Amino acid sequence: MTSQTSISGVQLSLYVHARARHQGQLLSEWLLEQARRAGIGGGSVFRAIAGYGRHGVLHEEQFFDLVDDLPVKLEFLLSAAQAESLLQQLREQRVDAVYASAPAEFGLLGSD
């Protein structure tokens, strides 16, 4: 097993609606693809069971709901430069999302 020191970077979170689309594709999928193309090492999408946004409309998961518009959170661990570059690209593309950025320490555990 190799040991690696931790990396200083950024935890970037993006919040979008589950059904939101950009260029004909689900926004969450489009965002993951843009991050992958930018060389960002990985990203994840997390689906909420309830939430409300800046307009104050409450969305909740219901058993019989076939169509929902709950929020999803995309999360990336990346360098500050990568975060700013990705955010700038999203601004230029006029992506409708809310973001949060926080300093983070991260690394790999148990890798060969």
Helices and strands as residue ranges (DSSP letters): E 7-17, E 21-22, E 25-26, H 27-37, E 43-47, E 50-52, E 58-60, E 71-78, H 80-92, E 98-106
